[in-house]
Amino acid sequence: MFFSSGRSTGREPPSSSTFSRRRRSSCAKGRCEVGEGPKVSFGALDTVWVQVTGTLCNIACRHCFVSAGPKSTSIAVMSRGEVEAALDEAVELGARDAYYTGGEPFMHPEIRALVDLALERMPLTVLTNALLIDDDLAGWIGDRFARSRYSFDIRVSLDGATADLNDRVRGRGVYDRVVEALRRLARAGVTPVVTVVEHEDSLKSARARTEFAEFLRALGFQRPRIKFLPLLRIGREERRTRGYLERERLGPEPIAPEIEESLICSTSRTVTARGVWTCPILVEVPEARLGDSLRQAGHEISLNWRACHTCVAEGLRCAT
């Protein structure tokens, strides 16, 4: 059984950099959410996140940190050419792996081709709500899972081991459909990472983790892979419960080196149809846009945004 809390205490720092370092300018007057936060330098590009479907999604979760949904046009779907260009640039800059996100990546009309484009270059993880995984798609995923030159991973969102827990944030009937998709993946020989957002305090306990692992074993996964994630209090979640309190915001004081080195923004960038952004959490924050290309985005940033508190203080780690 593999457990991950989505939290980390650090890792080895990057050994080299193909990026120049530039100081990030201050936020435009009246646009900054927090003010100048601590600085985070940028080393080598380890990971590229690609928001292949923008904010287009087949559900509108109540705790979503962006505006993803069936009618969302906040960020456009990327073309095949845009995705391929992002992957090629990432390879040139030394990226070691890629993540496809959205929205819901499997809504992309060319998603199978996009998966193959990535797997020709580097390991790939696709984040999904699994609602579109039928028998045919599960079989195709299983084939890529077993035969690809580089590793292929799937991350499925399921926010509780019961319909009551999951559906109160993801929508009525979603739990049953995701459970059936997980069974299909199990039959296809695929063990996905199942991510659980801690949207209720009960999900933070050791008992909840044990029960969730037992639940996945019952679905056919002998060695479940589970990642628990803290809430991000932005987007719809801010309206569902509350936003960040003043005491939860970061000041300008430097953060510990071991924490800085483990932050996603120290070794990765997120590519969208609207340019390159600090991280996948901040793609709807205008000031978090870093440029039109990965090369332009390889510089120091300041953690000026409310959600940065969760990464620094609660140890959120987006990578699997």
KOLNURO-833306 format. One record per residue (C-alpha): residue number from 1; residue in one letter; x, y, z. Coordinates in steps of 0.02 Angstrom, whole numbers, always signed. Layout:
<sites>
{resi=NUM, resn=A, x=X, y=Y, z=Z}
...
</sites>
This chain:
<sites>
{resi=1, resn=M, x=+0, y=+0, z=+0}
{resi=2, resn=F, x=+63, y=+172, z=-45}
{resi=3, resn=F, x=+6, y=+323, z=+56}
{resi=4, resn=S, x=+49, y=+502, z=+17}
{resi=5, resn=S, x=-16, y=+650, z=+114}
{resi=6, resn=G, x=+24, y=+770, z=-27}
{resi=7, resn=R, x=+150, y=+843, z=+94}
{resi=8, resn=S, x=+339, y=+839, z=+93}
{resi=9, resn=T, x=+484, y=+892, z=+203}
{resi=10, resn=G, x=+602, y=+919, z=+57}
{resi=11, resn=R, x=+710, y=+834, z=-73}
{resi=12, resn=E, x=+878, y=+855, z=-157}
{resi=13, resn=P, x=+896, y=+1028, z=-236}
{resi=14, resn=P, x=+916, y=+1045, z=-424}
{resi=15, resn=S, x=+1094, y=+1015, z=-481}
{resi=16, resn=S, x=+1095, y=+1129, z=-632}
{resi=17, resn=S, x=+992, y=+1260, z=-722}
{resi=18, resn=T, x=+962, y=+1304, z=-903}
{resi=19, resn=F, x=+865, y=+1457, z=-849}
{resi=20, resn=S, x=+918, y=+1633, z=-814}
{resi=21, resn=R, x=+866, y=+1707, z=-648}
{resi=22, resn=R, x=+775, y=+1872, z=-642}
{resi=23, resn=R, x=+687, y=+1957, z=-500}
{resi=24, resn=R, x=+500, y=+1956, z=-516}
{resi=25, resn=S, x=+428, y=+2132, z=-520}
{resi=26, resn=S, x=+305, y=+2188, z=-387}
{resi=27, resn=C, x=+120, y=+2162, z=-417}
{resi=28, resn=A, x=+26, y=+2301, z=-502}
{resi=29, resn=K, x=-55, y=+2420, z=-380}
{resi=30, resn=G, x=-218, y=+2351, z=-313}
{resi=31, resn=R, x=-196, y=+2182, z=-398}
{resi=32, resn=C, x=-90, y=+2088, z=-272}
{resi=33, resn=E, x=-184, y=+1970, z=-156}
{resi=34, resn=V, x=-57, y=+1975, z=-16}
{resi=35, resn=G, x=+88, y=+2092, z=-51}
{resi=36, resn=E, x=+268, y=+2038, z=-69}
{resi=37, resn=G, x=+290, y=+1863, z=-1}
{resi=38, resn=P, x=+450, y=+1761, z=+20}
{resi=39, resn=K, x=+559, y=+1733, z=-133}
{resi=40, resn=V, x=+577, y=+1564, z=-216}
{resi=41, resn=S, x=+721, y=+1540, z=-337}
{resi=42, resn=F, x=+704, y=+1429, z=-490}
{resi=43, resn=G, x=+827, y=+1292, z=-531}
{resi=44, resn=A, x=+813, y=+1160, z=-667}
{resi=45, resn=L, x=+644, y=+1125, z=-746}
{resi=46, resn=D, x=+601, y=+953, z=-679}
{resi=47, resn=T, x=+415, y=+946, z=-719}
{resi=48, resn=V, x=+299, y=+1027, z=-844}
{resi=49, resn=W, x=+112, y=+1038, z=-808}
{resi=50, resn=V, x=+2, y=+1056, z=-962}
{resi=51, resn=Q, x=-178, y=+1114, z=-941}
{resi=52, resn=V, x=-237, y=+1023, z=-1096}
{resi=53, resn=T, x=-423, y=+1060, z=-1075}
{resi=54, resn=G, x=-408, y=+1228, z=-989}
{resi=55, resn=T, x=-553, y=+1246, z=-868}
{resi=56, resn=L, x=-671, y=+1135, z=-969}
{resi=57, resn=C, x=-738, y=+996, z=-856}
{resi=58, resn=N, x=-889, y=+881, z=-854}
{resi=59, resn=I, x=-930, y=+924, z=-672}
{resi=60, resn=A, x=-919, y=+1081, z=-566}
{resi=61, resn=C, x=-852, y=+1028, z=-396}
{resi=62, resn=R, x=-901, y=+1138, z=-250}
{resi=63, resn=H, x=-723, y=+1141, z=-184}
{resi=64, resn=C, x=-634, y=+1170, z=-350}
{resi=65, resn=F, x=-494, y=+1298, z=-336}
{resi=66, resn=V, x=-525, y=+1360, z=-514}
{resi=67, resn=S, x=-686, y=+1391, z=-610}
{resi=68, resn=A, x=-685, y=+1223, z=-700}
{resi=69, resn=G, x=-852, y=+1161, z=-764}
{resi=70, resn=P, x=-954, y=+1111, z=-918}
{resi=71, resn=K, x=-978, y=+1291, z=-974}
{resi=72, resn=S, x=-815, y=+1366, z=-914}
{resi=73, resn=T, x=-715, y=+1465, z=-1042}
{resi=74, resn=S, x=-597, y=+1548, z=-919}
{resi=75, resn=I, x=-450, y=+1456, z=-998}
{resi=76, resn=A, x=-467, y=+1380, z=-1171}
{resi=77, resn=V, x=-434, y=+1201, z=-1226}
{resi=78, resn=M, x=-258, y=+1183, z=-1297}
{resi=79, resn=S, x=-233, y=+1125, z=-1476}
{resi=80, resn=R, x=-128, y=+974, z=-1517}
{resi=81, resn=G, x=+4, y=+1090, z=-1589}
{resi=82, resn=E, x=+11, y=+1194, z=-1431}
{resi=83, resn=V, x=+32, y=+1039, z=-1322}
{resi=84, resn=E, x=+168, y=+968, z=-1434}
{resi=85, resn=A, x=+262, y=+1133, z=-1434}
{resi=86, resn=A, x=+255, y=+1140, z=-1244}
{resi=87, resn=L, x=+321, y=+963, z=-1230}
{resi=88, resn=D, x=+462, y=+996, z=-1353}
{resi=89, resn=E, x=+516, y=+1153, z=-1261}
{resi=90, resn=A, x=+508, y=+1060, z=-1095}
{resi=91, resn=V, x=+621, y=+922, z=-1164}
{resi=92, resn=E, x=+745, y=+1052, z=-1228}
{resi=93, resn=L, x=+752, y=+1127, z=-1053}
{resi=94, resn=G, x=+782, y=+959, z=-970}
{resi=95, resn=A, x=+610, y=+917, z=-899}
{resi=96, resn=R, x=+599, y=+743, z=-825}
{resi=97, resn=D, x=+411, y=+715, z=-828}
{resi=98, resn=A, x=+243, y=+791, z=-875}
{resi=99, resn=Y, x=+70, y=+806, z=-799}
{resi=100, resn=Y, x=-91, y=+832, z=-898}
{resi=101, resn=T, x=-226, y=+924, z=-806}
{resi=102, resn=G, x=-380, y=+1032, z=-836}
{resi=103, resn=G, x=-527, y=+1040, z=-815}
{resi=104, resn=E, x=-548, y=+859, z=-864}
{resi=105, resn=P, x=-409, y=+800, z=-983}
{resi=106, resn=F, x=-510, y=+656, z=-1056}
{resi=107, resn=M, x=-634, y=+782, z=-1128}
{resi=108, resn=H, x=-500, y=+833, z=-1254}
{resi=109, resn=P, x=-550, y=+765, z=-1425}
{resi=110, resn=E, x=-370, y=+712, z=-1460}
{resi=111, resn=I, x=-321, y=+654, z=-1286}
{resi=112, resn=R, x=-256, y=+485, z=-1342}
{resi=113, resn=A, x=-140, y=+567, z=-1467}
{resi=114, resn=L, x=-86, y=+692, z=-1334}
{resi=115, resn=V, x=-44, y=+551, z=-1214}
{resi=116, resn=D, x=+61, y=+467, z=-1347}
{resi=117, resn=L, x=+150, y=+632, z=-1386}
{resi=118, resn=A, x=+204, y=+645, z=-1205}
{resi=119, resn=L, x=+251, y=+462, z=-1185}
{resi=120, resn=E, x=+367, y=+475, z=-1335}
{resi=121, resn=R, x=+466, y=+603, z=-1235}
{resi=122, resn=M, x=+450, y=+575, z=-1047}
{resi=123, resn=P, x=+346, y=+496, z=-908}
{resi=124, resn=L, x=+167, y=+561, z=-898}
{resi=125, resn=T, x=+31, y=+573, z=-766}
{resi=126, resn=V, x=-148, y=+618, z=-811}
{resi=127, resn=L, x=-262, y=+692, z=-677}
{resi=128, resn=T, x=-443, y=+641, z=-702}
{resi=129, resn=N, x=-612, y=+625, z=-618}
{resi=130, resn=A, x=-629, y=+458, z=-711}
{resi=131, resn=L, x=-809, y=+490, z=-768}
{resi=132, resn=L, x=-763, y=+459, z=-950}
{resi=133, resn=I, x=-668, y=+297, z=-919}
{resi=134, resn=D, x=-773, y=+163, z=-1002}
{resi=135, resn=D, x=-714, y=-14, z=-1043}
{resi=136, resn=D, x=-632, y=+41, z=-1206}
{resi=137, resn=L, x=-535, y=+185, z=-1127}
{resi=138, resn=A, x=-485, y=+78, z=-977}
{resi=139, resn=G, x=-415, y=-52, z=-1096}
{resi=140, resn=W, x=-319, y=+80, z=-1193}
{resi=141, resn=I, x=-248, y=+152, z=-1031}
{resi=142, resn=G, x=-199, y=-24, z=-978}
{resi=143, resn=D, x=-106, y=-51, z=-1142}
{resi=144, resn=R, x=-9, y=+112, z=-1122}
{resi=145, resn=F, x=+18, y=+73, z=-938}
{resi=146, resn=A, x=+102, y=-93, z=-984}
{resi=147, resn=R, x=+191, y=-54, z=-1147}
{resi=148, resn=S, x=+247, y=+127, z=-1149}
{resi=149, resn=R, x=+432, y=+168, z=-1158}
{resi=150, resn=Y, x=+408, y=+291, z=-1016}
{resi=151, resn=S, x=+299, y=+266, z=-863}
{resi=152, resn=F, x=+116, y=+314, z=-878}
{resi=153, resn=D, x=+12, y=+354, z=-725}
{resi=154, resn=I, x=-169, y=+399, z=-691}
{resi=155, resn=R, x=-229, y=+501, z=-542}
{resi=156, resn=V, x=-413, y=+480, z=-502}
{resi=157, resn=S, x=-506, y=+602, z=-389}
{resi=158, resn=L, x=-624, y=+525, z=-261}
{resi=159, resn=D, x=-657, y=+626, z=-105}
{resi=160, resn=G, x=-716, y=+494, z=+16}
{resi=161, resn=A, x=-752, y=+308, z=+30}
{resi=162, resn=T, x=-940, y=+338, z=+33}
{resi=163, resn=A, x=-1061, y=+423, z=-85}
{resi=164, resn=D, x=-1113, y=+543, z=+53}
{resi=165, resn=L, x=-936, y=+610, z=+76}
{resi=166, resn=N, x=-887, y=+619, z=-106}
{resi=167, resn=D, x=-1049, y=+680, z=-183}
{resi=168, resn=R, x=-1074, y=+825, z=-63}
{resi=169, resn=V, x=-931, y=+913, z=-154}
{resi=170, resn=R, x=-925, y=+825, z=-323}
{resi=171, resn=G, x=-1109, y=+806, z=-362}
{resi=172, resn=R, x=-1247, y=+677, z=-347}
{resi=173, resn=G, x=-1209, y=+511, z=-429}
{resi=174, resn=V, x=-1024, y=+546, z=-458}
{resi=175, resn=Y, x=-965, y=+422, z=-327}
{resi=176, resn=D, x=-1050, y=+272, z=-408}
{resi=177, resn=R, x=-981, y=+316, z=-580}
{resi=178, resn=V, x=-803, y=+339, z=-515}
{resi=179, resn=V, x=-810, y=+175, z=-419}
{resi=180, resn=E, x=-862, y=+85, z=-578}
{resi=181, resn=A, x=-720, y=+168, z=-673}
{resi=182, resn=L, x=-597, y=+111, z=-540}
{resi=183, resn=R, x=-660, y=-67, z=-560}
{resi=184, resn=R, x=-631, y=-53, z=-747}
{resi=185, resn=L, x=-453, y=+7, z=-719}
{resi=186, resn=A, x=-421, y=-135, z=-597}
{resi=187, resn=R, x=-481, y=-261, z=-727}
{resi=188, resn=A, x=-365, y=-179, z=-854}
{resi=189, resn=G, x=-216, y=-203, z=-740}
{resi=190, resn=V, x=-199, y=-18, z=-695}
{resi=191, resn=T, x=-174, y=+39, z=-516}
{resi=192, resn=P, x=-205, y=+227, z=-516}
{resi=193, resn=V, x=-159, y=+349, z=-381}
{resi=194, resn=V, x=-324, y=+396, z=-298}
{resi=195, resn=T, x=-323, y=+573, z=-229}
{resi=196, resn=V, x=-432, y=+625, z=-83}
{resi=197, resn=V, x=-459, y=+808, z=-40}
{resi=198, resn=E, x=-481, y=+831, z=+147}
{resi=199, resn=H, x=-642, y=+930, z=+131}
{resi=200, resn=E, x=-706, y=+862, z=+298}
{resi=201, resn=D, x=-607, y=+846, z=+459}
{resi=202, resn=S, x=-653, y=+662, z=+468}
{resi=203, resn=L, x=-543, y=+630, z=+315}
{resi=204, resn=K, x=-387, y=+687, z=+408}
{resi=205, resn=S, x=-383, y=+544, z=+532}
{resi=206, resn=A, x=-275, y=+387, z=+526}
{resi=207, resn=R, x=-435, y=+286, z=+533}
{resi=208, resn=A, x=-500, y=+371, z=+376}
{resi=209, resn=R, x=-340, y=+325, z=+283}
{resi=210, resn=T, x=-351, y=+144, z=+338}
{resi=211, resn=E, x=-534, y=+132, z=+290}
{resi=212, resn=F, x=-500, y=+209, z=+120}
{resi=213, resn=A, x=-362, y=+84, z=+85}
{resi=214, resn=E, x=-478, y=-59, z=+133}
{resi=215, resn=F, x=-612, y=+13, z=+19}
{resi=216, resn=L, x=-491, y=+14, z=-129}
{resi=217, resn=R, x=-435, y=-164, z=-94}
{resi=218, resn=A, x=-616, y=-217, z=-105}
{resi=219, resn=L, x=-622, y=-140, z=-280}
{resi=220, resn=G, x=-479, y=-251, z=-338}
{resi=221, resn=F, x=-320, y=-155, z=-296}
{resi=222, resn=Q, x=-204, y=-265, z=-194}
{resi=223, resn=R, x=-83, y=-122, z=-160}
{resi=224, resn=P, x=-185, y=+39, z=-161}
{resi=225, resn=R, x=-99, y=+203, z=-201}
{resi=226, resn=I, x=-179, y=+349, z=-108}
{resi=227, resn=K, x=-137, y=+533, z=-98}
{resi=228, resn=F, x=-225, y=+644, z=+30}
{resi=229, resn=L, x=-227, y=+830, z=-9}
{resi=230, resn=P, x=-267, y=+980, z=+100}
{resi=231, resn=L, x=-401, y=+1103, z=+46}
{resi=232, resn=L, x=-356, y=+1255, z=-57}
{resi=233, resn=R, x=-467, y=+1397, z=+4}
{resi=234, resn=I, x=-484, y=+1488, z=-162}
{resi=235, resn=G, x=-606, y=+1473, z=-307}
{resi=236, resn=R, x=-770, y=+1388, z=-265}
{resi=237, resn=E, x=-703, y=+1326, z=-99}
{resi=238, resn=E, x=-692, y=+1505, z=-38}
{resi=239, resn=R, x=-880, y=+1520, z=-65}
{resi=240, resn=R, x=-919, y=+1347, z=+5}
{resi=241, resn=T, x=-833, y=+1374, z=+172}
{resi=242, resn=R, x=-712, y=+1519, z=+192}
{resi=243, resn=G, x=-559, y=+1597, z=+117}
{resi=244, resn=Y, x=-389, y=+1619, z=+197}
{resi=245, resn=L, x=-378, y=+1716, z=+358}
{resi=246, resn=E, x=-256, y=+1859, z=+380}
{resi=247, resn=R, x=-149, y=+1754, z=+496}
{resi=248, resn=E, x=-137, y=+1621, z=+361}
{resi=249, resn=R, x=-54, y=+1736, z=+236}
{resi=250, resn=L, x=+133, y=+1733, z=+205}
{resi=251, resn=G, x=+243, y=+1880, z=+250}
{resi=252, resn=P, x=+407, y=+1929, z=+167}
{resi=253, resn=E, x=+516, y=+1826, z=+284}
{resi=254, resn=P, x=+625, y=+1696, z=+195}
{resi=255, resn=I, x=+568, y=+1516, z=+205}
{resi=256, resn=A, x=+680, y=+1372, z=+256}
{resi=257, resn=P, x=+788, y=+1305, z=+113}
{resi=258, resn=E, x=+721, y=+1128, z=+132}
{resi=259, resn=I, x=+543, y=+1194, z=+112}
{resi=260, resn=E, x=+587, y=+1304, z=-36}
{resi=261, resn=E, x=+671, y=+1159, z=-126}
{resi=262, resn=S, x=+516, y=+1051, z=-108}
{resi=263, resn=L, x=+391, y=+1178, z=-177}
{resi=264, resn=I, x=+319, y=+1143, z=-348}
{resi=265, resn=C, x=+359, y=+1320, z=-405}
{resi=266, resn=S, x=+546, y=+1292, z=-377}
{resi=267, resn=T, x=+562, y=+1158, z=-513}
{resi=268, resn=S, x=+405, y=+1160, z=-621}
{resi=269, resn=R, x=+294, y=+1273, z=-725}
{resi=270, resn=T, x=+118, y=+1259, z=-795}
{resi=271, resn=V, x=+79, y=+1285, z=-980}
{resi=272, resn=T, x=-95, y=+1340, z=-1033}
{resi=273, resn=A, x=-175, y=+1409, z=-1190}
{resi=274, resn=R, x=-145, y=+1582, z=-1115}
{resi=275, resn=G, x=+40, y=+1563, z=-1077}
{resi=276, resn=V, x=+148, y=+1495, z=-936}
{resi=277, resn=W, x=+103, y=+1510, z=-753}
{resi=278, resn=T, x=+185, y=+1485, z=-585}
{resi=279, resn=C, x=+89, y=+1326, z=-543}
{resi=280, resn=P, x=-75, y=+1234, z=-585}
{resi=281, resn=I, x=-161, y=+1310, z=-432}
{resi=282, resn=L, x=-139, y=+1491, z=-488}
{resi=283, resn=V, x=-189, y=+1483, z=-672}
{resi=284, resn=E, x=-333, y=+1606, z=-645}
{resi=285, resn=V, x=-226, y=+1733, z=-550}
{resi=286, resn=P, x=-167, y=+1863, z=-679}
{resi=287, resn=E, x=-9, y=+1908, z=-582}
{resi=288, resn=A, x=+47, y=+1726, z=-580}
{resi=289, resn=R, x=+72, y=+1727, z=-769}
{resi=290, resn=L, x=+258, y=+1719, z=-805}
{resi=291, resn=G, x=+268, y=+1735, z=-994}
{resi=292, resn=D, x=+227, y=+1658, z=-1162}
{resi=293, resn=S, x=+354, y=+1517, z=-1152}
{resi=294, resn=L, x=+441, y=+1406, z=-1027}
{resi=295, resn=R, x=+604, y=+1496, z=-1062}
{resi=296, resn=Q, x=+526, y=+1661, z=-1012}
{resi=297, resn=A, x=+459, y=+1584, z=-852}
{resi=298, resn=G, x=+622, y=+1518, z=-781}
{resi=299, resn=H, x=+655, y=+1649, z=-648}
{resi=300, resn=E, x=+632, y=+1688, z=-465}
{resi=301, resn=I, x=+456, y=+1721, z=-401}
{resi=302, resn=S, x=+376, y=+1789, z=-244}
{resi=303, resn=L, x=+243, y=+1690, z=-151}
{resi=304, resn=N, x=+119, y=+1833, z=-157}
{resi=305, resn=W, x=-42, y=+1733, z=-163}
{resi=306, resn=R, x=-159, y=+1667, z=-31}
{resi=307, resn=A, x=-148, y=+1485, z=-86}
{resi=308, resn=C, x=+41, y=+1487, z=-61}
{resi=309, resn=H, x=+6, y=+1471, z=+126}
{resi=310, resn=T, x=-58, y=+1294, z=+99}
{resi=311, resn=C, x=+100, y=+1242, z=+7}
{resi=312, resn=V, x=+218, y=+1319, z=+134}
{resi=313, resn=A, x=+127, y=+1296, z=+300}
{resi=314, resn=E, x=+31, y=+1136, z=+264}
{resi=315, resn=G, x=+157, y=+1057, z=+148}
{resi=316, resn=L, x=+46, y=+1033, z=-5}
{resi=317, resn=R, x=+138, y=+943, z=-145}
{resi=318, resn=C, x=+51, y=+931, z=-314}
{resi=319, resn=A, x=+162, y=+795, z=-387}
{resi=320, resn=T, x=+118, y=+612, z=-362}
</sites>
